[in-house]
C-alpha cells in the first residue's frame, strides 16, 4: 500500500479507536492523524498525531487541512441513535453540517482529499422497510433524527460524487460489537454491555425485549469491510449511496445462550425502554449481496465465534 495521509474525524468512538489502530498498521503511525473533540484514553492515540477537532468549527477544520493535507478522510463524527433523540436539533447540526464541511473541502479545486469515507446505518431504514432480507433498494422512511440524517447523508454523498466527482464511499453498518471500547449511545449497544455484565455480575438487564432480532457485526469484520471498500478500485464501487452490510442477526436471548456456553450461571432479564421503539423500526436480516458481488465482502465471524473472542478479550478487565 503506497503511503497516503489519512485523517480520521471522530476517532475516539467505538469504531474510530480500532480504525486508527488498523490504519496505522497499514500507512504508518505518522501518516494517520486521529482527531476528536477530546482525546481518548486508548494507547493508540499516543502512537501518532492527534488533533483536537470539532468538525463544526470551520476555522479549525481549515487549519487541520492546511497542516496535514490529508488524502483520505474517514468522517465518523456523529451523535448516535438513542443519544440523538435526546438532543435532536444538535444531532441534526452535527451529523449534517459536519458532513458538508468534509464534502465541501473535498470538492474544492486543488484539494488534497482524494477519497472520503462516511458511515451510514441501518437506522436509515424505517417501518415500511422489509425487516427480513432487507434489500439494497427499497422503502427508506427513518423515524429517528439519527436515521433521517443518515438517509439524507447518503443522498448527499451520492450527489457530491455525481455533481463534483468526489470519490465518496459508504457502508450501512448494523449494530457494531467490539471489546476495545465501552458501549456508547446506540440502540444495539446492549450487545456490547451484555458481555461486560456477564463477566462482572453474571446478569444482564436488557433494554430491549426478548425476541428483538437485529443485525449485528463484530468489529474485526466491520474494520475489514471499511478498509476493503475504501481500498477497492473505483470501478468496483458501483453504489455511491451506502452499501448494505451484514454479519449475523440474533435476539437478546440468543446472545445470552451463546454466553451461557462459557458462563453457565449467566442469566438475562428484560426491561424494555424507549430504545425498543427505535429497534422495532429497524431491519432484522440484511441482504448485502451487492457488497459481496461488487467488492468481495464476506464476514469471518458468527455468533459463537464472536462470543468466545469477546469473553477472552474482556475477561482480564474483571480479573477472570
Residue pairs with C-beta under 8 A, 6 or more apart in sequence:
1 26
1 27
1 231
3 27
3 28
3 31
4 27
4 31
4 71
4 72
4 114
5 31
5 33
5 68
5 69
5 70
5 71
5 72
5 112
6 23
6 27
6 31
6 32
6 33
6 70
6 71
6 72
6 73
6 74
7 32
7 33
7 35
7 64
7 68
7 70
7 72
7 73
7 74
8 16
8 19
8 20
8 23
8 32
8 33
8 34
8 35
8 73
8 74
8 76
9 35
9 36
9 53
9 55
9 73
9 74
9 75
9 76
9 77
9 98
9 102
10 16
10 35
10 36
10 55
10 75
10 76
10 77
10 78
11 17
11 19
11 20
11 34
11 35
11 36
11 40
11 45
11 50
11 76
12 34
12 36
12 38
12 39
12 40
12 42
12 45
13 36
13 76
13 181
13 184
14 176
14 178
14 180
14 181
14 183
14 184
14 192
14 219
15 76
15 119
15 173
15 176
15 178
15 219
15 222
15 223
15 226
16 34
16 36
16 74
16 76
17 40
17 42
17 44
17 180
17 181
18 178
18 180
18 181
18 219
18 223
19 74
19 76
19 223
19 226
20 32
20 34
20 44
20 45
20 48
21 42
21 44
22 223
22 227
23 32
23 74
23 227
24 31
24 32
24 44
24 47
24 48
26 227
29 47
29 48
30 48
30 49
31 48
32 48
32 49
33 48
33 49
33 50
33 51
33 64
33 68
33 70
34 44
34 45
34 48
34 49
34 50
34 51
35 50
35 51
35 52
35 53
35 64
36 52
36 53
36 77
37 52
37 53
37 54
37 77
38 52
39 45
39 50
39 52
42 180
42 181
49 68
51 64
51 67
52 60
53 60
53 61
53 64
54 60
55 61
55 75
55 77
55 94
55 98
55 101
55 102
56 93
56 94
56 97
56 98
56 101
58 101
61 101
61 105
62 105
64 70
65 105
65 112
69 112
70 112
70 113
71 112
71 113
71 114
71 115
72 113
72 114
72 115
72 116
72 117
72 230
73 102
73 106
73 113
73 115
73 116
73 117
74 117
74 226
74 230
75 98
75 99
75 102
75 116
75 117
75 118
76 119
77 94
77 98
78 91
78 94
78 95
78 98
78 119
78 146
78 149
79 87
79 90
79 91
79 94
79 95
79 146
79 185
80 146
80 184
80 185
80 186
81 121
81 123
81 144
81 146
81 147
81 185
81 186
81 187
81 275
81 278
82 185
82 186
82 187
82 274
82 275
82 278
83 91
83 184
83 185
84 91
84 95
84 144
84 145
84 146
84 149
84 185
85 91
85 144
85 145
85 146
85 274
85 278
88 145
91 145
91 146
91 149
92 145
92 148
92 149
95 145
95 146
95 149
95 150
95 153
96 149
96 152
96 153
99 118
99 153
99 156
99 157
100 156
102 116
102 118
103 116
103 156
103 157
103 160
103 166
103 168
105 111
105 113
106 113
106 116
106 160
106 164
106 166
107 160
107 164
107 165
107 166
113 166
114 167
115 167
115 168
115 169
115 230
116 157
116 166
116 167
116 168
116 169
117 168
117 169
117 170
117 226
117 229
117 230
118 153
118 157
118 168
118 169
118 170
119 170
119 171
119 173
119 226
119 242
120 150
120 151
120 153
120 154
120 170
120 171
120 172
120 173
120 241
120 242
121 146
121 147
121 150
121 172
121 173
122 134
122 172
122 173
122 174
122 175
122 214
122 215
122 282
122 283
122 286
123 142
123 144
123 146
123 147
123 150
123 187
123 278
123 282
124 140
124 142
124 147
124 150
124 151
124 154
124 172
124 242
125 134
125 139
125 140
125 141
125 142
125 147
125 281
125 282
125 283
126 139
126 140
126 141
126 142
126 143
126 147
126 281
127 141
127 143
127 280
127 281
128 139
128 141
129 138
129 139
129 140
129 141
129 283
130 138
130 139
130 283
131 282
131 283
131 284
131 285
132 283
132 284
132 285
133 285
133 286
133 287
134 244
134 283
134 284
134 285
134 286
134 287
135 244
135 287
136 239
136 243
136 244
136 287
136 288
136 289
136 290
140 151
142 148
142 150
142 151
142 281
143 278
143 281
144 278
144 281
147 281
150 172
150 242
154 170
154 241
154 242
155 241
157 166
157 168
157 170
157 240
157 241
157 242
158 168
158 240
158 241
160 166
160 168
161 167
161 168
161 240
162 240
167 234
168 240
169 229
169 230
169 237
170 229
170 240
170 241
170 242
170 243
171 225
171 226
171 229
171 242
171 243
171 245
171 291
172 242
172 243
172 244
172 245
172 286
173 217
173 222
173 245
174 188
174 214
174 215
174 216
174 217
174 245
174 246
174 247
174 286
175 186
175 187
175 188
175 189
175 191
175 214
175 215
175 216
175 217
176 186
176 188
176 216
176 217
176 219
176 222
177 188
177 191
177 192
177 216
177 217
177 218
177 219
177 306
177 310
178 192
178 218
178 219
178 222
179 195
179 219
179 309
179 310
179 313
179 314
180 219
180 313
182 192
182 196
183 189
183 190
183 192
183 193
183 196
187 208
187 214
187 275
187 278
187 279
187 282
188 214
188 216
188 279
190 204
190 206
190 207
190 208
190 252
191 214
191 216
191 252
191 255
193 204
194 204
194 206
194 252
194 255
194 256
194 259
194 268
195 259
195 307
195 310
195 311
195 314
196 314
196 317
196 318
197 203
197 204
197 205
198 204
198 259
198 263
198 266
198 311
199 263
199 311
199 314
199 315
199 317
199 318
199 320
200 318
202 263
202 265
202 266
202 267
203 266
203 267
203 268
203 269
204 256
204 266
204 267
204 268
204 269
205 268
205 269
205 270
205 271
206 252
206 268
206 269
206 270
206 271
206 272
207 271
207 272
207 273
207 275
207 276
208 214
208 252
208 270
208 272
208 275
208 276
208 279
209 252
209 270
209 272
209 276
210 251
210 252
210 253
210 270
211 251
211 253
212 251
212 252
212 276
212 279
212 280
213 249
213 250
213 251
213 284
213 285
214 249
214 250
214 251
214 279
214 282
214 283
214 284
215 246
215 247
215 248
215 249
215 282
215 283
215 284
215 285
215 286
216 247
216 248
216 249
216 250
217 225
217 245
217 246
217 247
217 248
217 299
218 247
218 248
218 299
218 301
218 306
218 309
220 300
220 301
221 247
221 299
221 300
221 301
222 247
224 300
225 245
225 291
225 297
225 299
228 295
228 296
228 297
229 237
229 243
229 291
229 295
229 297
232 294
232 295
236 294
236 295
237 294
237 295
238 290
238 294
239 290
239 294
243 288
243 290
243 291
243 294
243 297
244 286
244 287
244 288
244 290
244 291
245 286
245 288
245 291
245 297
246 285
246 286
246 287
246 288
246 299
247 299
247 301
248 299
248 301
248 302
248 303
248 306
249 284
249 285
249 286
250 303
252 268
252 270
253 268
254 303
255 303
255 307
256 266
256 267
256 268
258 303
258 304
258 307
259 266
259 307
259 311
260 266
261 304
261 307
262 307
262 308
262 311
263 311
288 297
291 297
292 298
301 309
